[in-house]
Amino acid sequence: MSENEKLEQAADKAADKPAKAEKKKDAKPADKKPGVFARIGKWFKDMKGELKKVQWPTRKQTINNTVIVIVCCIIVGICIWVFDALAGAVITALLDLFGKG
C-alpha cells in the first residue's frame, strides 16, 4: 500500500468517529495544578539545572573584560570632556565676538 493510501484510510477512520463534545466530569486528582510551593521548588530546580549548563568565564577572562570596559569608559569620558571643552570655548568666543559676554 502506498503512503497516500495509508493516509487516506487514516483520515477516513478519523472522520467516521464522532467528536466527543463532553469532557469527563470526574477529573482525577493528578490532573490538578500543583501547589504554589511545589511550583516554586520546581522553578528553582530547573534554574539550578540551567545554571549548570552555563559556561562561566575564567578569572583571567573576567579580569581582562573588566579592564577593557574600564579603559573604554575612560576613553569615552575623555572624548566627552574634550568635546565639552571645545564647545564651551567656541560658545565663549562667539559671545565675546558679538559683545554679549
N, CA, C and O of each residue as an XYZ file, in Angstrom:
404
protein
N       0.843     -1.167      0.000
C       0.000      0.000      0.000
C       0.892      1.235      0.000
O       1.920      1.265      0.677
N       0.510      2.223     -0.738
C       1.342      3.414     -0.823
C       1.094      4.312      0.400
O       0.148      4.125      1.164
N       1.966      5.263      0.538
C       1.891      6.195      1.676
C       0.596      7.001      1.630
O      -0.030      7.237      2.664
N       0.197      7.421      0.434
C      -1.020      8.218      0.291
C      -2.265      7.417      0.655
O      -3.186      7.947      1.277
N      -2.297      6.150      0.271
C      -3.456      5.312      0.589
C      -3.590      5.127      2.094
O      -4.695      5.135      2.636
N      -2.455      4.960      2.761
C      -2.490      4.811      4.217
C      -3.018      6.076      4.876
O      -3.813      6.007      5.814
N      -2.580      7.225      4.389
C      -3.050      8.488      4.947
C      -4.539      8.687      4.703
O      -5.257      9.176      5.576
N      -5.001      8.307      3.515
C      -6.421      8.435      3.207
C      -7.265      7.534      4.103
O      -8.323      7.947      4.578
N      -6.800      6.294      4.338
C      -7.540      5.380      5.207
C      -7.580      5.913      6.636
O      -8.609      5.826      7.306
N      -6.474      6.457      7.094
C      -6.443      7.004      8.444
C      -7.388      8.200      8.562
O      -8.042      8.373      9.590
N      -7.463      9.021      7.521
C      -8.362     10.175      7.521
C      -9.819      9.717      7.514
O     -10.663     10.314      8.182
N     -10.117      8.649      6.753
C     -11.479      8.128      6.707
C     -11.906      7.585      8.066
O     -13.036      7.805      8.503
N     -10.999      6.876      8.730
C     -11.317      6.322     10.048
C     -11.545      7.441     11.061
O     -12.433      7.349     11.908
N     -10.748      8.484     10.969
C     -10.895      9.602     11.900
C     -12.207     10.342     11.644
O     -12.822     10.843     12.586
N     -12.644     10.417     10.391
C     -13.890     11.103     10.053
C     -15.099     10.298     10.503
O     -16.148     10.874     10.791
N     -14.971      8.974     10.568
C     -16.085      8.119     10.967
C     -16.367      8.206     12.459
O     -17.498      7.974     12.886
N     -15.363      8.533     13.254
C     -15.556      8.591     14.707
C     -16.269      9.879     15.083
O     -15.906     10.946     14.589
N     -17.272      9.802     15.943
C     -17.960     11.027     16.373
C     -17.062     11.834     17.317
O     -16.301     11.276     18.107
N     -17.173     13.130     17.212
C     -16.376     14.013     18.074
C     -16.969     14.004     19.469
O     -18.187     14.017     19.646
N     -16.101     13.983     20.436
C     -16.559     13.991     21.826
C     -16.789     15.437     22.243
O     -15.856     16.240     22.243
N     -18.005     15.766     22.591
C     -18.350     17.135     22.943
C     -18.201     17.379     24.438
O     -17.946     18.500     24.879
N     -18.362     16.325     25.194
C     -18.330     16.492     26.643
C     -16.978     16.106     27.203
O     -16.330     15.172     26.731
N     -16.570     16.838     28.210
C     -15.359     16.489     28.925
C     -15.747     15.557     30.068
O     -16.908     15.487     30.469
N     -14.775     14.865     30.568
C     -15.053     13.980     31.697
C     -15.407     14.829     32.912
O     -14.752     15.828     33.211
N     -16.450     14.407     33.596
C     -16.885     15.162     34.763
C     -16.044     14.845     35.988
O     -15.854     15.697     36.856
N     -15.545     13.627     36.056
C     -14.763     13.232     37.224
C     -13.273     13.414     36.904
O     -12.627     12.521     36.355
N     -12.755     14.574     37.255
C     -11.334     14.862     36.997
C     -10.494     14.146     38.037
O     -10.840     14.109     39.218
N      -9.409     13.587     37.592
C      -8.522     12.873     38.508
C      -7.706     13.869     39.311
O      -7.419     14.957     38.812
N      -7.322     13.538     40.533
C      -6.513     14.450     41.331
C      -5.148     14.716     40.698
O      -4.540     15.749     40.975
N      -4.654     13.811     39.856
C      -3.360     14.004     39.213
C      -3.432     15.120     38.170
O      -2.408     15.699     37.807
N      -4.646     15.423     37.686
C      -4.822     16.473     36.691
C      -4.799     17.865     37.308
O      -4.731     18.861     36.587
N      -4.855     17.942     38.631
C      -4.884     19.237     39.302
C      -3.530     19.931     39.198
O      -2.488     19.285     39.083
N      -3.568     21.230     39.240
C      -2.363     22.045     39.179
C      -1.617     21.911     40.502
O      -2.238     21.936     41.565
N      -0.264     21.767     40.450
C       0.482     21.630     41.697
C       0.408     22.914     42.518
O       0.114     23.989     41.996
N       0.676     22.779     43.792
C       0.603     23.913     44.703
C       1.682     24.949     44.421
O       2.593     24.733     43.622
N       1.546     26.078     45.103
C       2.464     27.195     44.909
C       3.885     26.789     45.269
O       4.817     27.044     44.506
N       4.053     26.170     46.404
C       5.394     25.813     46.857
C       6.027     24.736     45.978
O       7.244     24.720     45.791
N       5.209     23.843     45.445
C       5.729     22.822     44.530
C       6.214     23.466     43.238
O       7.246     23.076     42.691
N       5.461     24.458     42.752
C       5.867     25.153     41.529
C       7.123     25.982     41.755
O       7.993     26.040     40.886
N       7.223     26.626     42.919
C       8.426     27.409     43.238
C       9.634     26.478     43.347
O      10.713     26.790     42.843
N       9.446     25.339     44.005
C      10.536     24.371     44.122
C      10.979     23.852     42.764
O      12.175     23.695     42.515
N      10.016     23.584     41.884
C      10.353     23.117     40.536
C      11.096     24.201     39.775
O      12.040     23.907     39.041
N      10.679     25.464     39.942
C      11.346     26.570     39.265
C      12.806     26.665     39.693
O      13.690     26.815     38.849
N      13.069     26.579     41.009
C      14.445     26.639     41.494
C      15.265     25.442     41.011
O      16.444     25.585     40.686
N      14.648     24.278     40.965
C      15.345     23.084     40.486
C      15.719     23.242     39.010
O      16.839     22.921     38.613
N      14.778     23.737     38.200
C      15.054     23.967     36.786
C      16.121     25.034     36.599
O      16.985     24.914     35.730
N      16.058     26.086     37.424
C      17.047     27.155     37.328
C      18.441     26.625     37.657
O      19.414     26.981     36.993
N      18.538     25.788     38.664
C      19.836     25.218     39.031
C      20.379     24.364     37.884
O      21.575     24.400     37.593
N      19.514     23.610     37.244
C      19.931     22.787     36.108
C      20.417     23.634     34.942
O      21.394     23.280     34.282
N      19.738     24.758     34.683
C      20.159     25.641     33.593
C      21.477     26.325     33.920
O      22.310     26.515     33.034
N      21.677     26.697     35.177
C      22.927     27.356     35.560
C      24.118     26.408     35.462
O      25.250     26.852     35.269
N      23.872     25.117     35.592
C      24.970     24.147     35.430
C      25.409     24.061     33.974
O      26.544     23.681     33.690
N      24.508     24.415     33.040
C      24.828     24.353     31.623
C      25.633     25.564     31.152
O      26.234     25.531     30.078
N      25.645     26.632     31.952
C      26.317     27.865     31.553
C      27.824     27.660     31.562
O      28.372     27.042     32.474
N      28.489     28.184     30.538
C      29.945     28.129     30.506
C      30.450     29.428     31.114
O      30.466     30.467     30.454
N      30.862     29.364     32.373
C      31.288     30.535     33.110
C      32.695     30.937     32.680
O      33.526     30.072     32.402
N      32.976     32.258     32.621
C      34.319     32.701     32.239
C      35.319     32.425     33.357
O      34.960     32.337     34.531
N      36.582     32.292     32.960
C      37.627     32.073     33.962
C      37.919     33.399     34.645
O      37.450     34.454     34.216
N      38.704     33.327     35.718
C      39.069     34.539     36.458
C      39.861     35.482     35.552
O      39.669     36.697     35.596
N      40.750     34.922     34.734
C      41.576     35.725     33.828
C      40.700     36.446     32.801
O      40.914     37.626     32.523
N      39.710     35.739     32.237
C      38.804     36.356     31.258
C      37.989     37.479     31.899
O      37.780     38.528     31.290
N      37.534     37.254     33.124
C      36.739     38.258     33.822
C      37.563     39.515     34.076
O      37.084     40.627     33.854
N      38.798     39.346     34.541
C      39.665     40.488     34.799
C      39.969     41.221     33.495
O      39.934     42.451     33.455
N      40.266     40.481     32.433
C      40.567     41.078     31.136
C      39.377     41.896     30.623
O      39.551     43.029     30.173
N      38.188     41.332     30.690
C      36.992     42.039     30.227
C      36.708     43.275     31.078
O      36.282     44.304     30.553
N      36.939     43.180     32.384
C      36.728     44.320     33.270
C      37.688     45.454     32.933
O      37.289     46.617     32.893
N      38.940     45.120     32.694
C      39.930     46.140     32.334
C      39.551     46.797     31.011
O      39.667     48.014     30.874
N      39.105     46.020     30.048
C      38.699     46.582     28.751
C      37.537     47.551     28.929
O      37.529     48.621     28.320
N      36.565     47.198     29.747
C      35.411     48.072     29.968
C      35.845     49.366     30.655
O      35.385     50.444     30.279
N      36.717     49.278     31.650
C      37.175     50.476     32.358
C      37.953     51.388     31.410
O      37.758     52.604     31.424
N      38.830     50.813     30.587
C      39.605     51.615     29.638
C      38.674     52.289     28.627
O      38.859     53.463     28.308
N      37.691     51.571     28.127
C      36.744     52.160     27.177
C      35.951     53.294     27.821
O      35.709     54.318     27.182
N      35.551     53.126     29.056
C      34.822     54.183     29.765
C      35.700     55.422     29.931
O      35.223     56.545     29.765
N      36.965     55.228     30.255
C      37.890     56.356     30.406
C      38.071     57.067     29.060
O      38.061     58.297     29.011
N      38.236     56.313     27.973
C      38.412     56.922     26.648
C      37.169     57.715     26.249
O      37.289     58.839     25.762
N      36.001     57.159     26.445
C      34.761     57.863     26.111
C      34.612     59.103     26.984
O      34.191     60.152     26.499
N      34.949     58.996     28.255
C      34.884     60.152     29.149
C      35.813     61.266     28.706
O      35.439     62.438     28.751
N      37.022     60.916     28.279
C      37.968     61.918     27.785
C      37.431     62.572     26.515
O      37.542     63.788     26.356
N      36.851     61.786     25.609
C      36.281     62.350     24.378
C      35.152     63.319     24.704
O      35.080     64.394     24.108
N      34.287     62.975     25.614
C      33.188     63.865     26.003
C      33.740     65.133     26.652
O      33.250     66.229     26.381
N      34.758     64.991     27.508
C      35.367     66.144     28.177
C      35.988     67.094     27.149
O      35.827     68.311     27.248
N      36.703     66.531     26.153
C      37.329     67.361     25.119
C      36.258     68.074     24.288
O      36.379     69.268     24.011
N      35.218     67.350     23.895
C      34.145     67.969     23.120
C      33.459     69.075     23.923
O      33.146     70.134     23.378
N      33.228     68.839     25.198
C      32.597     69.843     26.051
C      33.489     71.076     26.179
O      33.001     72.204     26.115
N      34.787     70.867     26.357
C      35.709     71.995     26.475
C      35.748     72.793     25.171
O      35.729     74.023     25.200
N      35.803     72.104     24.027
C      35.804     72.803     22.738
C      34.497     73.560     22.504
O      34.512     74.708     22.059
N      33.389     72.928     22.798
C      32.089     73.580     22.610
C      31.976     74.799     23.528
O      31.461     75.838     23.116
N      32.449     74.678     24.753
C      32.431     75.827     25.673
C      33.309     76.960     25.178
O      32.932     78.128     25.268
N      34.490     76.616     24.650
C      35.397     77.644     24.129
C      34.791     78.338     22.920
O      34.912     79.555     22.781
N      34.138     77.575     22.037
C      33.513     78.163     20.852
C      32.373     79.079     21.268
O      32.248     80.183     20.739
N      31.558     78.652     22.185
C      30.439     79.477     22.633
C      30.951     80.753     23.297
O      30.416     81.834     23.050
N      31.980     80.640     24.137
C      32.555     81.814     24.780
C      33.153     82.760     23.755
O      32.988     83.974     23.871
N      33.844     82.231     22.756
C      34.418     83.075     21.703
C      33.345     83.796     20.907
O      33.502     84.971     20.575
N      32.254     83.102     20.598
C      31.161     83.725     19.857
C      30.502     84.818     20.688
O      30.180     85.886     20.166
N      30.299     84.562     21.976
C      29.699     85.585     22.830
C      30.615     86.795     22.959
O      30.140     87.930     22.954
N      31.925     86.567     23.076
C      32.875     87.673     23.162
C      32.926     88.443     21.843
O      33.074     89.665     21.838
N      32.803     87.729     20.730
C      32.861     88.343     19.404
C      31.693     89.296     19.175
O      31.846     90.367     18.587
N      30.521     88.879     19.655
C      29.334     89.692     19.430
C      29.024     90.599     20.624
O      27.987     91.263     20.636
N      29.919     90.637     21.641
C      29.778     91.554     22.753
C      28.709     91.219     23.752
O      28.251     92.102     24.476
N      28.289     89.964     23.819
C      27.252     89.572     24.781
C      27.876     88.985     26.056
O      27.154     88.668     27.002
N      29.184     88.839     26.089
C      29.835     88.165     27.201
C      30.358     89.041     28.190
O      30.932     88.584     29.179
